[in-house]
Every structure is written in structure tokens, then in C-alpha cells.
């Protein structure tokens, strides 16, 4: 009959949808309230776990800045503007990157970017022309720029890489659109990532006492890199060690001091820790 009541699950789902609607149209609330709604939606199978994880990534992503994920200057693969094309072929083939920062004197001064596709086209004509003859203008961003703003600029300008500058106008590192998107969707691996050494893949040096550490870095690799003696019989990764020491699932901004190290959480969600900032303390 038409008077039959709908299944009991429908009013629950409708109530959840109403709450989401109220959140979007009502008075501003904090992110914790929004996450509770989304977590309830995931429990009721309205969204899947991967979608929830990406939404959490987006929310934290808007609070992160370029300096948090950039490739430090010392780790950039660069070429000199006065190099002949034939001289850089081995490096380009070995690394397999699509773009290379072009320097003038040293890594602190980036004057352009070389696209691998441009190299191939011109190399067929004249291998003796210089990098400076075919390099393209480079995009510049400050260390303090928020990632959500940078992603919008990448999309608008159709850029894939930018050079990060410090407060003195010198290059501090580089950042790619892939680096930015990985903060939302997780690690994007290609055939070259598998060949990267552990210290370059998981540990990024920013200065003599500052590093960015992926939480999945094993404790053994961490100890080998920093000549430390951290031990944890229950966990294999540095992220697991930090969670164990804190005694709870950490949030962005949480800090832990252990021996001569100060760990700060840069990126985490309600289920896992992703990225840490490490500072080596003075004795």
C-alpha cells in the first residue's frame, strides 16, 4: 500500500544528508564538526574510505605551505645555461625528468627551465646549441605560499613546476604539480621513483638541522641516516614510533621531543600519520 513506511535506513541517511546541507548553508563551524559528519557518512557507506581520505587530505592541504613539501635546493637536478645540448643528454636520459631547472652561476640563481621535449626537437637539428637558447621562463613562488593557492595557479597558468625562493630572493628549492597533488591523493609513483635512494625519497634535507620526513620511513633507515639509536619493538616506521610516544593519533602541529630530535606533525588524518618536520636540537 502507498501508506507503507520506507525502510528504517532511509530516515538515517536523510538525516545525515540534512546535516551536511545544514553545514554547507548554515553558520560557519570548525573542521572537526565537518569531519565527524564525513566519518559518519563513510561508516554508512555513503562515501568510501578512499574518498574520505582524500577529503581529509584536501582539508589539511589548504593549511600547508610550499616550504613543507618542496624539494630542497641541494637535491635539485639542474643544468647550466651554457651547456651544449649534446653534453646534457646522459643526465637527461639517466634521470628521466620532463623538466630541469637551468642555473647561471650556482643553484641559488635559477634563470629558466628546460623541457625535455624541447631538447629532443632541437637536438635533431643542432646538438651544439646552448641550453640558454631553448630554455623557457621559470615560475617563481615564495616559501610561504599556501598549497591550495599554488595548485590554482598551476592550473590557471598551465605550469607543472615552480622555483621556490627564500626571503632574500635566492632559490630555496623547487615544487611540482605532482608534489602538490600527492598531498591529496597520496604517493604517485613512476618508474623512476623505484630507483631513488631512501634518503632522497623519504628524507628531504632543508638545512643542516631541518628535515622533512615521510612517516613511512623505517626506523632502521632513520637511524642509519642520522646515526641515531631510536628503538621501538612494536613499530617499524618512524611514524609508528611518534604515534607510540605521543600516545594518540597525532594532529597537524603536534610536537614530540626525543633525545636530540624535535618532531612536528605536518600532515596526518584520523587514521594515519603522513609527513613530519624534524629539527635537530642543539646539544
C-alpha positions in Angstrom: 0.0 0.0 0.0 1.0 3.6 -0.6 0.9 4.2 3.2 3.8 1.8 3.9 6.7 3.2 5.8 10.1 3.4 4.0 12.9 1.2 5.2 14.4 2.3 8.5 17.8 3.1 6.9 16.3 5.8 4.8 15.5 8.3 7.6 19.0 7.8 9.0 20.6 8.6 5.6 18.2 11.5 5.1 19.2 12.9 8.5 22.8 12.7 7.6 22.3 14.4 4.3 20.3 17.1 6.1 23.2 17.6 8.4 25.6 18.0 5.6 23.2 20.5 4.0 22.9 22.4 7.2 26.7 22.6 7.5 27.1 23.9 4.0 24.3 26.5 4.2 24.2 27.4 7.9 26.5 29.3 10.2 30.3 28.5 9.9 31.6 25.7 12.0 35.0 24.1 12.6 36.6 21.3 10.6 36.1 18.8 13.4 32.4 19.0 13.0 32.7 18.5 9.3 35.0 15.5 9.7 32.5 13.9 12.2 29.8 14.1 9.5 32.1 12.7 6.8 33.3 9.9 9.0 29.7 9.0 9.8 29.0 9.1 6.0 31.8 6.7 5.5 30.5 4.3 8.2 27.1 4.3 6.5 28.8 3.6 3.1 27.7 6.9 1.6 31.3 7.5 0.7 34.2 5.1 0.6 37.3 5.1 2.7 39.5 6.4 -0.2 37.1 9.4 -0.7 37.2 10.2 3.0 41.0 10.0 3.0 41.2 12.4 0.0 38.7 14.8 1.6 40.8 14.8 4.8 43.9 15.5 2.6 42.2 18.5 1.0 41.2 20.0 4.3 44.8 19.7 5.7 46.3 20.6 2.3 44.8 24.1 2.4 46.8 24.7 5.6 50.2 23.5 4.2 52.7 25.8 2.6 55.2 25.4 -0.2 58.2 25.1 2.2 56.6 22.0 3.8 56.9 19.8 0.7 59.4 21.4 -1.7 62.5 19.6 -3.0 65.4 21.4 -1.2 67.9 23.3 -3.3 70.7 20.8 -2.5 68.6 17.9 -4.0 67.6 19.6 -7.2 68.8 18.1 -10.5 70.0 21.2 -12.5 71.8 22.0 -15.7 73.9 25.1 -16.7 72.6 27.6 -19.2 75.9 27.5 -21.1 75.9 23.7 -21.6 75.6 22.4 -25.1 72.7 20.1 -25.7 74.9 17.1 -26.5 76.6 17.5 -23.2 73.5 17.1 -21.1 72.0 14.1 -22.9 73.4 11.5 -20.5 71.9 13.3 -17.5 68.5 13.8 -19.0 68.3 10.2 -20.1 69.5 8.9 -16.7 67.1 10.9 -14.6 64.1 10.8 -16.9 62.6 14.1 -15.7 60.4 16.1 -18.0 61.7 19.5 -16.7 65.1 20.7 -15.4 65.9 24.0 -13.6 68.6 26.0 -15.5 71.2 27.8 -13.4 73.5 30.6 -14.2 76.3 30.5 -11.6 75.1 28.2 -8.9 71.9 26.6 -7.6 70.9 29.8 -5.8 70.2 31.5 -9.2 67.7 29.8 -11.5 67.3 31.6 -14.8 64.9 29.3 -16.7 63.6 25.8 -17.2 64.4 23.2 -19.9 61.7 20.9 -21.1 62.9 17.5 -22.3 60.6 17.6 -25.3 62.2 20.9 -26.4 65.6 19.3 -26.1 64.7 16.4 -28.3 63.3 18.6 -31.0 66.3 20.9 -31.2 68.9 18.2 -30.7 67.9 16.7 -34.0 68.7 20.0 -35.7 71.8 21.2 -33.9 73.4 19.5 -30.9 75.8 22.3 -30.3 73.3 25.0 -29.4 73.2 26.0 -25.8 70.6 25.3 -23.2 70.1 29.1 -22.8 68.9 29.2 -26.5 65.9 26.9 -25.9 65.1 27.3 -22.2 61.7 28.7 -21.1 60.8 31.3 -18.4 60.6 29.9 -14.9 57.7 30.4 -12.5 58.7 31.8 -9.1 56.8 31.2 -5.8 57.7 32.2 -2.2 58.2 29.6 0.5 55.2 30.8 2.4 52.6 30.4 -0.4 49.7 28.0 0.5 49.5 24.8 -1.5 45.8 25.4 -2.4 46.7 28.8 -3.9 49.7 27.3 -5.8 47.6 24.5 -7.2 45.1 27.0 -8.6 48.0 29.0 -10.2 49.4 25.8 -11.7 46.1 25.0 -13.3 45.4 28.6 -14.5 48.9 29.1 -15.9 49.3 25.5 -17.1 52.6 25.2 -15.3 54.0 22.0 -13.9 57.0 23.2 -11.9 58.0 26.4 -10.0 61.1 27.5 -8.3 60.8 28.3 -4.6 62.6 31.4 -3.4 63.5 32.5 0.2 63.2 35.9 1.8 66.4 37.0 0.1 65.2 36.2 -3.4 67.6 33.2 -3.7 66.3 29.8 -4.8 65.4 27.5 -1.9 64.1 24.6 -3.8 61.5 23.5 -6.4 58.0 22.2 -6.3 56.0 20.4 -9.0 52.3 19.9 -9.5 52.9 16.2 -8.7 54.3 17.1 -5.3 51.1 19.2 -4.6 48.6 16.5 -5.8 50.4 13.8 -3.7 49.2 15.7 -0.6 45.6 14.9 -1.6 45.7 11.5 -3.4 48.8 10.0 -1.8 52.1 8.9 -3.4 52.2 9.0 -7.2 54.9 6.6 -8.2 56.5 6.2 -11.6 59.3 4.0 -13.0 62.0 6.4 -11.7 60.7 6.6 -8.1 61.6 3.0 -7.5 65.3 3.7 -8.3 65.5 6.7 -5.9 67.7 6.1 -2.8 65.9 6.0 0.5 67.4 9.3 1.8 66.1 11.2 -1.3 62.7 9.5 -1.4 61.8 9.7 2.3 64.2 12.2 3.9 64.5 15.7 2.5 67.1 17.9 3.9 66.2 21.6 4.2 69.2 22.8 6.2 71.9 21.4 8.5 69.4 20.8 11.2 66.0 20.8 9.5 64.5 17.9 7.5 61.1 16.8 6.1 60.5 13.1 6.9 57.9 10.8 5.4 56.2 8.8 8.2 56.7 5.5 6.4 60.5 5.9 6.7 61.7 2.8 8.6 63.3 3.3 12.0 66.4 1.4 10.7 66.7 3.8 7.7 66.2 6.8 10.0 68.9 5.6 12.4 71.3 4.9 9.6 70.8 8.4 8.1 71.1 10.3 11.4 73.4 7.9 13.2 70.8 7.6 15.9 69.7 4.7 18.2 65.9 5.1 18.3 64.3 1.7 19.2 60.7 0.6 19.2 59.9 -3.1 19.4 56.3 -2.6 18.4 56.7 -0.4 15.3 58.9 -0.5 12.2 58.4 3.1 10.9 59.3 6.5 12.3 55.6 7.4 12.1 54.6 4.5 14.3 57.3 5.5 16.7 56.0 9.0 17.0 52.4 7.8 17.5 53.5 5.4 20.2 55.5 8.1 22.0 52.6 10.6 21.9 50.1 8.0 23.0 47.4 9.1 20.5 46.8 9.7 16.8 48.5 13.0 16.2 47.1 16.1 14.5 48.9 18.7 12.5 51.1 20.8 14.7 51.6 18.2 17.4 55.3 18.0 18.6 57.5 15.4 20.2 61.0 15.9 21.6 63.1 12.7 21.9 66.8 12.8 22.6 68.2 15.5 20.2 65.2 15.4 17.9 62.1 17.5 17.7 59.3 16.0 15.5 56.4 18.2 14.3 53.4 16.7 12.5 52.9 18.4 9.1 50.2 16.1 7.6 48.0 13.5 9.3 44.4 12.3 9.2 42.3 10.4 11.6 43.8 7.0 10.5 47.5 7.7 9.7 50.4 10.0 10.0 51.9 11.1 6.7 54.6 13.8 7.0 56.9 15.1 9.7 59.2 18.0 10.2 62.4 17.2 12.0 64.6 19.6 13.8 67.9 18.5 15.3 68.3 20.3 18.6 71.5 21.9 19.8 73.3 20.0 22.5 
